[in-house]
């Protein structure tokens, strides 16, 4: 599933960003904290917490949520 959202970052050095409609569970805003090469995210609407992988490519940031296990 590919979702393209326009995100404006006021301070490019900021460590906290918000992705409007970025939650893959409920479509709520996804708050992301970047630190030391890793990321953590939380949706305040459904309270989903994740450790997404992020990749920067061609001026965009891709947020990838890998599977946590196999059922």
URQUI-V896417 format. One record per run of one state. SS is the DSSP state (H for helix, E for strand, C for the rest). FROM is the first residue (numbers start at 1). LEN is the number of residues. Records with the same first field share a line. If there is no record, write none. Layout:
SS->FROM-LEN + FROM-LEN
//
This chain:
C->1-15 + 20-10 + 36-2 + 44-5 + 51-2 + 58-2 + 65-7
E->16-4 + 30-6 + 38-6 + 49-2 + 53-5 + 60-5
//
